[in-house]
Each structure stands twice: as structure tokens, then as C-alpha cells.
Amino acid sequence: MLRRIFLLLTLVAFFHCRAKAEIFVVTSNADIGPGTLREALTKAAANGVAEKDYINFNLPDLSEAGRTIILSSQLPDVTGYVVIDASSQLGTTFGVSGARICLSYITDRDTPLSGLSIRDVSDVEVYGLYLTKANDNVNSKGDLLNFTLGFEIVNSTNIILGAAGKGNVCDRFYFPIMTNFMETGNSTINLTLKANIMGVAPDGKTLSIKWEQESTLFETYGNVVIGGTPNEGNVFATGLSLWGGNEYAAAPRGDLVIKNNHIGVDHDATTSFEQGLNVGTSSLTPANSIRIEDNVAGATGGFGAIWVSNSTSKLIMLRNFIGTDKTRTHKFDVIQGIMVAGYYGSVQIGSDDPGDANVVGYCKPLFLVNDLNVHFNKNSFFCVKDASPIYLASLYTPLTTISISNITASSISGNATPNAAVELFYADKCGTCAPETYFASVTADNAGNWHYEGAITGTVIASATFNGSTSEFTTATIDVTSVKVISACNGKGSITGVVPANVQSFKWVDEQGNTVGNERDLIDVKPGKYQMIASNGDCVASTPYYEIVEGFEVSATPPAVKKPTCGESNGTVTGIKLTNNTGTSIIISWKDASNKEWGTGVDLTGIPAGSYTMYATSAEGCIKTYGPVIVIDENAPTIDQTQVILTDATCDNYDGSIKGLTAKGTDLRYSWANTNGKTFGGGSIDLENVPAGTYILTVKSGACTAVSEPITIQSANGVSITGTANVQSERCEGNNGSITGLEANGATKVEWRNAGGTLVGSSIDLKNIAAGDYFLTISNATCTYSTEFQVAKLQPILFPDFPASYVKSCAAFPTGSITLNTGNSPSQPINYRWVNSKGDNVGFDKTVQFLAKGDYKLYLTDQNGCENLYKSYTVEEYSPMVVTTFGTITNIQCGVGTGRVSSTIVTGGSGHYEYQWLDSNGNAISGQNQSSIDNVPVGDYKLRITDGGCNLAELPYSIIDVSATPPAPVANNVQLSGAGRGQITIKDPFPTAIYRLYDSQSSTQFIDEQIGGNFDIQVSEGRSYYVSLTYGYCESARTKVLVSLCITAKDIATAFTPNGDGINDYWMIKGLEFNNAATVQIFNRYGDKVFQSRGYSKPFDGTLSGKQLPSGTYYYVINTGTSCGQFSGNVTVIR
């Protein structure tokens, strides 16, 4: 045995001596043999891993060829605790890299290859190597190979590739760096990459072959450092990807730092390649934080220059340059700048320090898809493509909002989510409306209003951040949800309801680009196509073209006229075509020369001979006329107007005449009337002494009637009114009626007066007037002409009582809302305007949000453009959330079972309570979303209670393991007839409890342990036992159990000597002290009782009441109280 021990110690000492650190020097650039790298790797592997070994280089030929090692097969795997330092080689570096030794493979193109394999080891450092190979990444069949790996790292820990001034290079391999490729269950922990050039030649820019992919790090955890100081930054020309998976949820947490690298661009940051930076997981496996800082990134394909997805880690991006270099002199062809998708952690892009801005140009700068909480602040975006929208979708709702409502040379103001932090930027000089230069911050008030005072020197773009979430940037927008195209009436129509936002100016243009209006509503323009163009400096938005068509048209073709029977009303006028483009009904009225109505349809029936005019009126108040249509009776007289002789009237004098008409028939009767139905003449066919106007001759022969075509007497050397009056009714309360479409011929003066005689206009078009009667007088030096018009009033549409739903506001910040449910009502508002008690506008839709407690008014705009107060509403406030009953803690006792907290009861708030239990690290406990929690171990917990975002309470609870004293068991004393087996039985035991049996009250080790409490014992004499009840690590007090045997006569002493000498001073009855049921009585010779006891724990000492009894014989009676029976006899006291 001693020999074997000596041999073992000898072997340990031998290997300990051999396991010292070694330096292996490569002196040959051959593939195999002494002094080669292959030999050095083999020797390092044989030296073990107790100490770190070094492989240095000292090749004699300092030329690049002399420092190139040609390899025909893969090198041995690198073992752990090895430093391969090619920077120890003399000679210049390869290109701009820090590499001094080149490893060039010439291998079979069909064989998988790893340029340097680091597998299942720890603590490896590699410096100054240049890995390359002669073949491309296509096999002999022409298929693409994806298994040529430059630096391959598998299931290893604490790996360092490169350092400042001595980085590595890898090109011509499909993957320049690859970790854990297709290696299920493996991971790499703690990886550092510094000053390496990956994917291109040592010149830092030449892409040697087509098929070269990004450096890819699968399942890499712990502390991962990629780059660092400017001298430690890597070049990942063909991109860099980091991916993780579900099976590594328990991997060490660390920090991922990616800093001062060139990713997707060359060494000089002048050329961009296909892939950029991708960081993601297939699960929510987190690092502590992900920091992406000070990098230059570009990518002509993929998801963009920087793409991060699927993590709960805190993500921080600062001072990165994307789409351009750090001097902003080079432009990269980048599709997308930063994309963050499916991210559940907090995301910070930029910071409150403008010096931390990320600079992004020549691409879509930021794209966010289904992220929980993203804030981007004070970054610089310029020359962008498709900048808006930033959010495709967001898990954070409602998304923070921002708008600009007013811009002047010295101020800017707008509205945002209440209490949001507002950032202001000047737009870029490229005309892409991108926020390039941050210049100021303000904070929105409780109503969301914000204002900045200061010189405005450029196009302003704003964003808002609230509760860690940033809004879209403001852009010139035009809201067309309430647009209304009002058809033209007699050549003039309108477009209303278009609302531009975040702009300084806007205009309406026609298809030729001519400006036709500068007001929000385009009013009274001819039919055609028009669009609004709104601009805020270089930020421009435009609507589609809206077409105004003539509201309705009455065909100019002659109608079909059916002559009535003489004296009858059975004539008809049909065939008139009415084209309606208004979308509403047209009111038709046929009237004769006396203004009597004869019909309300397009076809006129049941009429006598006469002159009829059709009046067509749209819902918007447009009036058009057709006629007059002359209807004569069958067999009526004929009227010949071919030889008419007209004498014009002088001004308005009654000196005009119509002569030369002839009529044929019998018993002819003549009458004249003007188009207003007023009769003239004395029954003659000639009309004389009448003013200028249009007249119709009626000729009757018996019951038959004929009428002439209208004949007009002009006003000679005077004035006249031509054209068709376009009378627009007054809408709303705005004095917005009008009379247009007339021409004042020959007039030098125009006067419009109302019914009270007040002058209200002096041009032929009368606009902005109230409903009522108006008198037009036109005149020149010699003549005056007057006529009358009536402007009607379109009454506002009375909307029905729409139901409204409310959300109360929080007390701390405004979260109230009101939603109007207009349903399928035929009367739908076209605009909404909500106003608070201060008169501030707070919303423009059916739903108004972010309201504080208070009163609000709603103004509705009807289809006629009329805005009227609809109703007042009150938003109430939730009462504060109060905990009325805290949960009762049930701790773990004696290490047994689990703890629980009973239900916590809260009142107030929104009433929609959500519960989440958190562990001591603040992490949510899966499935624990009730007000109580069960089955939890010892620890600190918090119950987070929210009510939909209004209130938050976090109540701490601690589950501890408390000790307790179980109840002492109850057991009956045991009486045995004699020595042998017995049983101690616990009275009413807990059936699953563990009971223990001890020798004594103070014993430290039990002699038996039983579930249920039945103990088998073996006794040779009476004795005591002690039993206890256990519960976990707790134990009750011990209960004494007496085991007694039946006594015999020989156990009863016949005499004793109570003289105090310590010998035989007591009357001993062997075994009776264990029988508590026994009674002992002693009598003197006179029959007096001198001793009595229940049990015999204190034996008789020959005294009575403390006094010695005299010597003599005494008599005893012993009743055992058991089946052992009764004993009697005498005992002698000897003194």
C-alpha cells in the first residue's frame, strides 16, 4: 500500500513539473515538420492547461512570401490556455491590418475547412494572423459551399481575437468568424473581438470573392466585447450577425458592447457592402444590456445597416453613423438605417445629450415594428428616403402624439400628449423633410399645449416623448377625412373640410399649376380639378385632385310639347333631361307667367296653354331655370312674329313698344304680360308705352289660346342686367349668402340695398350677406334700372341625440376620453371640434382623448358647412386607488410546505384592476396574475396593481420560514406483567406526523422515529421513556411515559433503616415507582394510617409529617391499580 501511494505522489509531481508555462516559437513556414506552426499547436496541446502557453513567431524571411505558411490540410484544434501571437514576428504588417503571419490554405475544394478551430476550450488569445485560402466557396460541382469557416469557435470560454495594433484578418472564407455553427447545445461564453479585418483583404477594402458572408456569432453569451476604442475597432466589411436561442435561457448574463467598428463598409468607410449589423434571438434571451456605439454602418441589402430584434435587454444606440462616414463626406447606398423589431426591453436611440446623436442619411432612418418601449432623442437624420411612418406597429399604446399648429418668425406652438417632452429640429438641406439639427426642447402642459419663443430660422420638425415612448416626427400632412366637394352652381363650386397640419402655408392649384386659392376652403371656383399643396419649408404634402363638376344640368334640347285641347288642361311638356351630380335630390317647380306653380316633376302634365318656366333648386341652394316653354292649344290662333318692330325704351321710361305682330283666327282677344306676370296693354295686338323688359302676347279665340315667344324691349342708351342669377342661401350663422352670375350692361354704378334701404354692396357680385330681400340698382349718367332678389336661409341640420361613452381621467395626469357614437344616422357630422372650459381646442374627431377632469363642449359641422354647439359633456375623475385590505401572509413553518398571501382588496381608480406578482429581482412571476398567491417559497415579493394605467401600487410581502412548537403528544403509561416486549401508543396521533422516542428528557439522539406514533419497546424492568412530535425541523416538548412491570412479594422490602446514613434509608418497592396508578397505604399497630401515596415516585422514609416514627412493625396495603392485583404485609422500621 505504501508503495502505491509513493508511486501516485511521484506521478503527480512529474506532471506538475511538466505543466509549467511554455513558449513555442515557430521558425519555419513549412506545413509540417520541426519549427512549424502545426508542431507548436501539437506541443501546446501536449503541455496541458495548467498554465498558459505562448506560440510566438520568428521566421527568418521577412518578406510577405517568407511570412506566408502554405497549408494543405486543416491545422489541429487550438487547445485551452494558449496565446497565439503572430505580432511577435518581425516585418511589416499585411496591408492596413495588424497581421504579420499569413496562413494560406490550398485544400480540396470539396472538403469542409476551418482556418483556425477553437473547440471545447477556454482562455485562448489569437493576435496578428491573416487567414486566407486559394479556392473560392464553390465546390467541384459548382455548388455553393457554406462550411468554410475562418475562425471557428465552438463551446468555448474566454476567447480573445485581436487587440489594438495586432488584429487578425480573414478573407475568402464563406464565414470569416463563426461560433457554434450547427452545434446544438453548445454556446460560447465571454468573447472579445478587437482590431480585426473580416471579409476583405488586408487592404481593408478588396472583396476577393463573391460568396463571402457576414461574421456570425451563434449562441454567444456572457460579456461580449466587439471593438472598443477607435484603435480597437473591427472592420466587418461583409457584415456582423449575433443570434441566440431558447435553449440558452440559463446562459450567463453579461453585456454586449459593439463599439467603434466599421460594419458593412470598408476600412476607410468609403464603400458599402451588402450586409450590416444584425442582433437578435429566437426567444427573449437577454443580455444585461446591448450597447451599439460609435460605429459606421452601411448595408446595400438585408434588413438595413443596424437591425435588432426579439430581446428584453436594455438597448442603447449612441453616436453611430449610418449611410455615411463620420465626416459626412461619403454616401452609402443603404436601404434602411435602424430597424428594431419585436423588442420587449427598453430601447434608447440617442439621448438627452445632442452629442450622443446617431447620424443617419440617404436611407429610411428608423423603422420600428411591434416594439414595447422606444425613445429616440436628439438624433440627426438627413437626405432620407421614406422617413414616415417610423412605426409600422407598436406594442405601446396609445402612441405619443405631436403636432404643430402655428409657426411664425419668432415662435412655434402646437399640441402633444399631455406633459410630453417636445424636441424641435431644423429640417435637412436635402429637401427630404428630415430632422437634421436639434435646437430646442419644451414641455407640453396638462392639456398637451406647447409653445416655443425664439427666432425660427428654418423648417421646423418636432417630436414628443412621454413615458419612454417617442412619437412620429411631424410632417406636413393634410387630413382629408372630412373633405366635401360642393358641386358647381351656374359655373361656381367649392371644396371644404380639408385640414392641413404642421405647415406654414398652403394653396389650391388647378391642373395647370395655377394658384386659385389660399384659404383652407376653396370657394366659388369654376368646374375643374384642384388639389391643395401644403408646405412647411421643404416639407410638402398634397391632396389628390378633387374634381368640381356642375351640380346639375338641364338639357338645352327642345322638349316635346303636347298641345292641350282648347279650354282644357291636358297639355304636357316632356323630354327635358336633368343631370344631377350633387348626390342629393333636386327640387323642381314649374310656374307660369303669373308665378303660379303647375308641377314639381321634370315632366309637366295637365296644363293649359301658356308660358311655363321650370325652376330647379339643389339642396345647396343652387337655382337653375329652363324656359319659358310656350304651350298653345290645338286649333289655337296663330301668331306671326317675323315682322316684329321693336322700339327700345329710354332707360326705365315707359316709351318702348312692340308692333308688327299678326294673328289669325276668329274673334281674337289680346293680352300682354311681362315675365313677372304683370299685365300690360289695352287689349291690342300692339304693345305701346311700356318700359324695357320681356313680354309675352296671349291670343284667345273662343276657348282656344296661343302665346308668343318672349319678346324683349331693350333700354336704349341705358343699362340692363343679363346673365343668370346664382343665388346662394345663407348657411349657418355666418352671413355667407351671395348673389352672383349677373352682368350689369352699360352701368357705371351698382348699388345693392337690403330691405331696410342700407347700402350693402357696390359691385355686381354680392357676397357674405345674411338671408333677406335685396334690391339691385344699376345706373349710368342717364339711366337707372332696379330689380329685386331674395336670399333664403338654410337652417342648420339638427343632429339626433347621439349616445356618448366616457372614460374617466386619472387624478395624476389626463387620461379621460369621450366617444360619440353616430352609428348609421342619416345625418352625419362632417367635422367635430371639442373645446375645454378655457376655450382651447382639444380634439377634432368622434373620440377625444387625454382629457383632464372638467367640462367640454362639442361643436358639430353639418353637410352645409354649418358649425354649431351640439352639446356639453363632463369628464369625471377616478378616485385614488386605495388598498382597503392587505393580503394576509401565511408563512412557511418549520421548513414544511409553501407560503401564500391571501387576496389584497383595493377600491377606487378605474376599477379595472390588473395584478402581477414580482420576485425579489423585480421579474414577473409567470402565471401569478391574481390578487393572491399560493405555493411560493421563502422570499421577498411584490404585488403590482394597476388599473389600466391610471394608478400603480406595489405592495411588498415577505414569506419567511418561522419556527413553531408543535403540541406535545399525549401517551398513556404502559403496564406490563413482566419483562419483555411492549408498545407505547400516542393518543389521537396525526397519522402522517413523525414522532420520536427518547431515553431521557435531555437526550440529544432519539432511539426511534415512527410515523403515526406507535413505538415497540423491549424492557427488563420498569423505566421512563420520552416521546415528541416533529413538524419539519420543529419539535414539540417531550412527554414522559412510564413503563412499569407487575411487582411480586420479593420486590417488597420487609425492613429498612431510616437513620440518615444513606444506606437503606427508604422502604423500596422495586418497579413500583413506574406505576402511577398504584396506591400505597401504611398503618401502625393501632390501625392509624401513617403514610399514603398515589404512585410511588417518593418512597416511604419512616416519618409522619416530618417526624420520625418509632421503630417497630408497620402494616401495608398496596393496590397496583392494574391487573397485577393487591399486596399486603408488614414492614419493620429499624433505627
JOPE-V221716 format. One record per helix or strand of 2 or more residues. SS is the DSSP state (hx for helix, st for strand). FROM is the first residue (numbers start at 1). LEN is the number of residues. Records with the same first field share a line. If there is no record, write none. Layout:
BEGIN
SS: FROM-LEN ; FROM-LEN
END
This chain:
BEGIN
hx: 2-17 ; 37-10 ; 86-3 ; 230-3 ; 246-3 ; 354-3 ; 1049-3 ; 1072-3
st: 23-4 ; 53-5 ; 68-4 ; 82-4 ; 101-5 ; 113-7 ; 122-6 ; 129-5 ; 148-7 ; 157-5 ; 169-2 ; 175-5 ; 188-6 ; 197-2 ; 215-4 ; 220-8 ; 235-2 ; 240-5 ; 255-5 ; 262-2 ; 277-5 ; 289-5 ; 296-2 ; 306-4 ; 314-5 ; 321-2 ; 336-6 ; 346-5 ; 359-3 ; 364-8 ; 373-5 ; 380-3 ; 391-4 ; 402-6 ; 411-6 ; 421-7 ; 435-9 ; 449-5 ; 460-7 ; 469-2 ; 477-3 ; 484-6 ; 492-5 ; 499-3 ; 505-6 ; 515-3 ; 522-4 ; 528-9 ; 539-4 ; 546-3 ; 552-3 ; 560-3 ; 571-4 ; 578-3 ; 587-6 ; 597-3 ; 604-4 ; 610-8 ; 623-9 ; 638-3 ; 645-3 ; 649-2 ; 656-4 ; 662-3 ; 668-7 ; 679-2 ; 687-4 ; 693-9 ; 704-4 ; 711-3 ; 715-2 ; 720-9 ; 730-2 ; 737-9 ; 749-6 ; 759-3 ; 766-4 ; 772-8 ; 784-8 ; 793-2 ; 803-5 ; 816-6 ; 831-6 ; 841-3 ; 847-5 ; 854-8 ; 867-9 ; 882-4 ; 889-2 ; 892-2 ; 899-3 ; 905-3 ; 914-5 ; 933-4 ; 939-8 ; 952-8 ; 961-2 ; 970-2 ; 974-3 ; 980-8 ; 994-5 ; 1008-4 ; 1014-6 ; 1023-9 ; 1034-2 ; 1039-7 ; 1055-2 ; 1079-5 ; 1089-6 ; 1103-2 ; 1107-2 ; 1112-8 ; 1126-8
END
